């Protein structure tokens, strides 16, 4: 899976996801750290990458409707420390069928995952 990690995701995740067989790019590696959301989103769309972020500006399912993008995972943690976020992301990408999440709008908390798929 082609993935782009936002700048608010621990950098250590990139290496782990690569080891799991994913093609991972990051917002900072692309020179977009600090860029506005529209510019980051354009890069996501141009690269056709599944986007992982905890930026709630991307959480409007109407604006980011399933099927209109390569896929979006929003992390919603009560206490979003880097270690807990890294552990949760590793668990998700190790145990879930994330390959089927293309074009989906996904929200993950510490304990749940909600997937909104494109309407057929």
C-alpha positions as CSV (number, residue, x, y, z in Angstrom):
1,X,0.0,0.0,0.0
2,X,1.2,3.5,-0.8
3,X,1.0,5.6,2.4
4,X,1.7,9.2,3.4
5,X,2.2,10.0,7.0
6,X,1.3,13.5,8.2
7,X,3.9,15.5,10.3
8,X,1.9,14.7,13.5
9,X,2.6,11.0,13.2
10,X,5.8,9.7,14.9
11,X,8.6,9.4,12.3
12,X,9.5,5.9,13.7
13,X,6.3,4.5,12.2
14,X,7.6,5.1,8.6
15,X,10.4,2.4,9.1
16,X,8.0,-0.1,10.7
17,X,5.4,0.3,7.9
18,X,8.1,-0.1,5.3
19,X,9.3,-3.3,7.0
20,X,5.7,-4.5,6.7
21,X,5.9,-4.1,3.0
22,X,4.3,-0.7,2.5
23,X,5.6,2.2,0.3
24,X,5.8,5.0,2.9
25,X,6.4,8.7,2.4
26,X,6.0,11.5,4.9
27,X,4.9,15.1,4.8
28,X,8.3,16.3,6.3
29,X,10.3,14.1,3.8
30,X,8.4,15.7,1.0
31,X,9.3,19.2,2.3
32,X,5.7,20.0,3.3
33,X,6.2,20.3,7.1
34,X,4.2,23.4,8.1
35,X,2.4,23.6,4.8
36,X,-1.3,24.4,4.8
37,X,-3.8,21.5,4.7
38,X,-4.8,22.1,1.1
39,X,-1.3,21.8,-0.1
40,X,-0.7,18.6,1.9
41,X,-4.0,17.2,0.6
42,X,-3.0,18.0,-3.0
43,X,0.2,16.0,-2.5
44,X,-1.8,13.1,-1.1
45,X,-4.1,13.1,-4.2
46,X,-1.3,13.5,-6.7
47,X,0.7,10.7,-5.1
48,X,-2.4,8.5,-4.7
49,X,-1.3,7.7,-1.2
50,X,-3.4,6.5,1.8
51,X,-3.1,9.4,4.3
52,X,-2.6,8.9,8.0
53,X,-3.1,11.9,10.3
54,X,-4.4,13.0,13.6
55,X,-5.3,16.5,12.2
56,X,-9.0,16.9,12.8
57,X,-9.2,19.4,9.9
58,X,-9.4,16.2,7.8
59,X,-12.2,14.6,9.9
60,X,-15.2,16.0,7.9
61,X,-16.6,12.9,6.2
62,X,-18.6,15.1,3.9
63,X,-15.6,17.0,2.6
64,X,-13.5,13.8,2.5
65,X,-16.2,11.5,1.3
66,X,-15.2,7.8,0.8
67,X,-14.4,7.2,-2.8
68,X,-13.2,10.7,-3.6
69,X,-9.6,10.1,-2.4
70,X,-7.0,7.3,-2.1
71,X,-8.0,6.7,1.6
72,X,-7.7,8.5,4.9
73,X,-7.0,7.3,8.4
74,X,-7.8,9.7,11.2
75,X,-6.3,8.9,14.6
76,X,-8.5,10.0,17.5
77,X,-6.8,9.3,20.8
78,X,-7.7,10.7,24.2
79,X,-4.0,10.9,25.1
80,X,-2.1,11.0,21.8
81,X,1.4,10.3,23.1
82,X,4.0,9.2,20.5
83,X,4.5,5.8,22.1
84,X,0.8,4.9,22.4
85,X,0.2,6.2,18.8
86,X,3.1,4.2,17.4
87,X,2.0,1.0,19.2
88,X,-1.6,1.4,18.0
89,X,-0.5,2.1,14.4
90,X,1.8,-0.9,14.4
91,X,-1.0,-3.1,15.7
92,X,-3.5,-1.8,13.1
93,X,-1.1,-2.3,10.2
94,X,0.0,-5.7,11.4
95,X,-3.4,-7.2,12.1
96,X,-6.0,-5.4,10.0
97,X,-6.7,-5.8,6.2
98,X,-5.5,-2.3,5.5
99,X,-5.1,-3.1,1.9
100,X,-8.9,-3.1,1.6
101,X,-9.1,0.5,3.0
102,X,-8.3,2.2,-0.3
103,X,-10.7,5.0,-1.0
104,X,-12.2,4.6,2.5
105,X,-12.6,7.1,5.4
106,X,-11.3,5.4,8.5
107,X,-11.2,6.6,12.1
108,X,-9.2,4.7,14.7
109,X,-9.3,5.2,18.5
110,X,-7.3,3.4,21.1
111,X,-9.9,0.5,21.0
112,X,-12.0,0.8,17.9
113,X,-11.8,1.2,14.1
114,X,-14.7,2.6,12.1
115,X,-14.5,2.2,8.3
116,X,-16.7,4.1,5.8
117,X,-16.4,2.6,2.4
118,X,-17.4,4.2,-0.9
119,X,-21.0,3.8,-1.8
120,X,-21.3,1.2,-4.5
